[in-house]
Amino acid sequence: MTQPDIFDRALRARRRDRMMDGFTDHDFLYRAMLDELLDRLADVKRDLPEVLLIGCPDGSGRAALEAMGKRVTCADPGFTAARNQGGVQVDEDALPFADDSFDLVIACGTLDSVNDLPGALILMRRILRPDGLMLAAFTGAGTLPRLRAALMAGEGDRPAQHIHPQVDVRAAGDLLGRAGYAMPVADGETLTVRYGDMLRLMHDLRGMGAGNVLTSQPPALRRDALIGAAEHFAAAADSDGRTAEQMAIIYLSGWKPHPSQAQPARRGSATVSLAEALKPKG
């Protein structure tokens, strides 16, 4: 039986479109993710010429990859971003590309709001050529703890779900293995951003397309709840009057299996026992 969508696909696309006009004023999170993914790619010694870049709100990712000598196809959940880059509007769990189409798939900043994350990872593996690489970055568990606590405090006994459910690093790593990637790696970092007030944080989230796109939209915050949440957020401020908020970023990498890749030794194939190896020398 098909599971109902958690995220509203049409609303997600509209929110991506809405962010486009002023995105450069709110792009710090995307920029941090993209820079880290490009740094990791620079450490890869293999030539990976054909690239699918998922998440292209501006031309920076495409330009950086083309400067590395790669041929780039852009895709984005938003129509405007995809059109601006001559690309394709996509949902990551319904990618419209043939199997074995790309040497490298990069998903930057979008997988936190995809309905079927395991399915998206499987599809990205399928469209890779054998020995192709997948790199991804998105926000996960531990993101926006101050805002979450403030909204719950403002709404009192019956808080609505204003912030998306989030995947943690361990679960993301498990999904990579289940999706069939070789040499899967999942790790993370926390980006701390300091705000003078809660409304500025909410303005940034709207400007980067990170607002609520749940299928079950919560009712709008009442005025008294918004005031209470803002006061709670301000109460957590440091001595300079700014509150530290956190963005927990998950990074994923994995290779499409190929016979040339290093394989784990067959169980029981060791020629020296552990007890023998641990004996003192001489």
C-alpha positions as CSV (number, residue, x, y, z in Angstrom):
1,M,0.0,0.0,0.0
2,T,1.3,3.5,-0.9
3,Q,2.2,5.6,2.1
4,P,0.7,9.1,2.2
5,D,3.0,11.9,1.6
6,I,4.5,13.7,4.6
7,F,5.5,16.8,2.6
8,D,3.2,18.6,0.1
9,R,5.1,18.4,-3.2
10,A,3.3,21.3,-4.9
11,L,3.8,23.5,-1.8
12,R,7.5,22.6,-1.6
13,A,7.9,23.6,-5.3
14,R,6.1,26.9,-4.7
15,R,8.2,27.7,-1.6
16,R,11.4,27.1,-3.7
17,D,10.0,29.4,-6.3
18,R,9.2,32.1,-3.8
19,M,12.7,32.2,-2.3
20,M,14.4,32.9,-5.6
21,D,14.2,36.7,-5.8
22,G,16.1,37.3,-2.6
23,F,18.0,34.0,-2.1
24,T,21.4,35.6,-2.1
25,D,20.5,37.4,1.1
26,H,19.8,34.1,2.9
27,D,22.1,31.6,1.2
28,F,24.6,31.0,4.0
29,L,23.4,27.4,4.8
30,Y,23.4,26.4,1.1
31,R,26.8,27.9,0.7
32,A,28.2,26.0,3.7
33,M,26.9,22.7,2.4
34,L,28.0,23.3,-1.2
35,D,31.5,24.4,-0.1
36,E,31.9,21.3,2.0
37,L,30.7,19.0,-0.8
38,L,33.1,20.5,-3.3
39,D,36.0,20.2,-0.8
40,R,35.1,16.5,-0.4
41,L,34.9,16.1,-4.2
42,A,38.3,17.7,-4.6
43,D,39.8,14.8,-2.6
44,V,38.4,12.2,-5.0
45,K,41.1,11.1,-7.5
46,R,38.7,9.5,-10.0
47,D,37.5,11.5,-13.0
48,L,33.7,11.8,-12.8
49,P,32.8,13.9,-15.9
50,E,29.0,13.6,-16.1
51,V,27.3,15.2,-13.1
52,L,23.7,15.6,-11.9
53,L,23.4,18.5,-9.4
54,I,20.1,18.4,-7.4
55,G,19.5,21.7,-5.7
56,C,20.5,24.6,-7.9
57,P,18.9,27.8,-6.4
58,D,21.7,29.8,-8.2
59,G,24.5,29.1,-10.6
60,S,27.3,28.8,-8.1
61,G,27.3,25.0,-7.9
62,R,27.1,24.6,-11.6
63,A,29.9,27.1,-12.2
64,A,32.2,25.4,-9.6
65,L,31.7,22.0,-11.1
66,E,32.2,23.2,-14.7
67,A,35.4,24.9,-13.5
68,M,36.5,21.4,-12.5
69,G,36.0,20.2,-16.1
70,K,32.6,18.5,-15.5
71,R,29.5,18.5,-17.6
72,V,26.6,19.4,-15.4
73,T,22.8,18.7,-15.5
74,C,20.9,20.8,-13.0
75,A,17.7,19.7,-11.2
76,D,15.7,21.3,-8.5
77,P,12.4,20.8,-6.7
78,G,11.4,24.3,-7.7
79,F,10.4,25.2,-11.3
80,T,12.1,28.6,-11.4
81,A,15.5,27.4,-10.1
82,A,15.4,24.5,-12.6
83,R,14.4,26.8,-15.5
84,N,17.0,29.4,-14.6
85,Q,19.8,26.8,-14.8
86,G,18.4,25.1,-18.0
87,G,17.6,22.1,-15.9
88,V,14.7,19.8,-14.8
89,Q,12.2,20.2,-12.0
90,V,12.3,17.0,-10.0
91,D,11.2,15.2,-6.8
92,E,14.2,13.2,-5.6
93,D,12.1,10.1,-5.0
94,A,10.8,10.2,-8.6
95,L,13.9,11.1,-10.7
96,P,13.2,11.1,-14.4
97,F,16.6,9.9,-15.5
98,A,17.6,6.6,-17.1
99,D,19.8,4.1,-15.2
100,D,23.5,4.5,-15.5
101,S,23.3,8.1,-16.7
102,F,25.8,9.9,-14.5
103,D,29.2,9.5,-12.9
104,L,28.4,11.7,-10.0
105,V,25.2,12.8,-8.3
106,I,25.3,15.7,-5.8
107,A,22.2,16.6,-3.8
108,C,22.7,19.8,-1.9
109,G,20.2,21.1,0.7
110,T,17.0,19.3,-0.4
111,L,16.8,15.8,1.0
112,D,15.4,17.1,4.4
113,S,12.0,17.5,2.8
114,V,11.7,14.6,0.4
115,N,8.8,12.2,1.1
116,D,10.6,8.9,0.4
117,L,14.3,9.3,1.5
118,P,15.1,5.6,1.1
119,G,13.6,5.6,-2.3
120,A,15.4,8.8,-3.3
121,L,18.8,7.2,-2.3
122,I,18.0,4.1,-4.3
123,L,17.1,6.1,-7.4
124,M,20.3,8.2,-7.1
125,R,22.3,4.9,-7.0
126,R,20.4,3.5,-10.0
127,I,21.1,6.6,-12.2
128,L,24.8,6.4,-11.4
129,R,27.1,4.4,-13.6
130,P,29.0,1.6,-12.0
131,D,31.7,3.0,-9.7
132,G,29.9,6.4,-9.7
133,L,29.7,8.6,-6.6
134,M,26.8,10.1,-4.7
135,L,27.4,13.1,-2.4
136,A,24.6,14.7,-0.4
137,A,24.1,17.3,2.3
138,F,21.0,18.3,4.2
139,T,19.8,19.4,7.6
140,G,19.0,16.7,10.1
141,A,18.2,16.0,13.8
142,G,19.4,18.7,16.1
143,T,18.5,21.6,13.7
144,L,16.7,24.6,15.1
145,P,16.5,23.5,18.8
146,R,16.0,27.1,20.1
147,L,13.2,27.9,17.6
148,R,11.5,24.6,18.3
149,A,11.6,25.2,22.1
150,A,10.4,28.7,21.7
151,L,7.4,27.7,19.5
152,M,6.4,25.0,22.0
153,A,6.6,27.4,24.9
154,G,4.6,30.1,23.0
155,E,1.7,27.7,22.2
156,G,1.5,26.2,25.6
157,D,-0.3,22.9,26.2
158,R,-1.3,22.2,22.6
159,P,1.7,23.0,20.3
160,A,1.4,22.4,16.6
161,Q,4.1,20.9,14.4
162,H,5.8,23.8,12.8
163,I,9.2,22.2,12.2
164,H,9.8,19.2,10.0
165,P,10.6,15.7,11.4
166,Q,14.4,15.2,11.1
167,V,16.7,12.3,10.3
168,D,19.7,11.7,12.5
169,V,23.2,10.7,11.2
170,R,23.0,7.1,12.3
171,A,19.7,6.5,10.6
172,A,21.0,8.2,7.4
173,G,24.0,5.9,7.4
174,D,21.7,2.9,7.8
175,L,19.7,4.1,4.8
176,L,22.8,4.3,2.7
177,G,23.7,0.7,3.4
178,R,20.1,-0.5,2.7
179,A,20.0,1.5,-0.5
180,G,22.9,-0.6,-1.8
181,Y,25.9,1.8,-1.8
182,A,29.4,0.6,-1.5
183,M,31.7,2.3,1.1
184,P,28.9,4.3,2.6
185,V,29.8,7.2,4.9
186,A,27.5,9.4,7.0
187,D,28.8,12.2,9.2
188,G,27.8,15.7,10.2
189,E,28.7,19.1,11.5
190,T,26.8,21.8,13.4
191,L,26.6,25.3,12.1
192,T,25.9,27.9,14.7
193,V,24.2,31.2,13.7
194,R,23.4,34.0,16.1
195,Y,20.2,36.1,16.0
196,G,19.1,39.2,17.7
197,D,15.4,38.1,17.5
198,M,13.3,35.1,16.5
199,L,11.6,36.9,13.6
200,R,14.9,37.5,11.9
201,L,15.6,33.7,12.0
202,M,12.1,33.0,10.6
203,H,12.8,35.5,7.8
204,D,16.0,33.7,7.0
205,L,14.2,30.3,6.9
206,R,11.6,31.7,4.6
207,G,14.2,33.3,2.4
208,M,16.1,30.0,1.9
209,G,12.9,28.0,1.2
210,A,13.1,26.1,4.5
211,G,9.6,26.9,5.8
212,N,7.0,24.3,6.7
213,V,5.9,22.2,3.7
214,L,4.1,19.5,5.7
215,T,1.0,18.1,4.0
216,S,-0.9,18.7,7.3
217,Q,-0.3,22.5,7.6
218,P,-0.5,23.8,11.2
219,P,-2.8,26.7,12.0
220,A,-1.1,30.1,11.9
221,L,0.5,31.2,15.1
222,R,-1.8,33.3,17.2
223,R,-0.5,36.8,18.1
224,D,-0.1,35.9,21.8
225,A,1.7,32.7,20.9
226,L,4.1,34.5,18.6
227,I,4.9,37.1,21.3
228,G,5.4,34.3,23.9
229,A,7.7,32.4,21.5
230,A,9.7,35.5,20.7
231,E,10.2,36.2,24.4
232,H,11.3,32.7,25.1
233,F,13.8,32.9,22.2
234,A,15.1,36.2,23.5
235,A,15.5,34.8,27.0
236,A,18.1,32.3,25.7
237,A,20.3,35.2,24.4
238,D,23.9,35.6,25.4
239,S,25.2,38.8,27.1
240,D,25.3,40.6,23.8
241,G,21.5,40.1,23.2
242,R,21.9,37.5,20.5
243,T,20.6,33.9,20.7
244,A,22.7,31.0,19.2
245,E,20.7,28.7,16.9
246,Q,22.1,25.5,15.4
247,M,21.8,23.9,12.0
248,A,22.9,20.3,12.1
249,I,24.1,19.3,8.7
250,I,24.3,15.6,7.6
251,Y,26.8,14.6,4.9
252,L,26.4,11.4,2.9
253,S,28.6,9.7,0.4
254,G,28.5,6.3,-1.3
255,W,29.6,4.5,-4.5
256,K,27.6,2.5,-6.9
257,P,29.1,-1.0,-6.6
258,H,31.6,-2.2,-9.2
259,P,33.9,-5.3,-9.3
260,S,37.0,-3.1,-9.3
261,Q,36.2,-1.7,-5.8
262,A,38.0,-3.1,-2.8
263,Q,36.0,-5.9,-1.3
264,P,36.0,-7.1,2.4
265,A,37.9,-10.3,3.0
266,R,35.8,-13.5,2.9
267,R,34.8,-14.6,6.3
268,G,37.2,-17.3,7.6
269,S,39.8,-16.5,4.9
270,A,42.5,-15.3,7.4
271,T,45.7,-17.4,7.4
272,V,46.9,-16.2,10.8
273,S,44.8,-16.5,13.9
274,L,44.2,-13.4,16.1
275,A,45.8,-15.3,19.1
276,E,48.9,-15.9,17.1
277,A,49.1,-12.3,15.9
278,L,48.9,-11.0,19.4
279,K,51.8,-13.2,20.8
280,P,54.7,-11.1,22.0
281,K,57.6,-10.9,19.5
282,G,61.1,-12.3,20.3
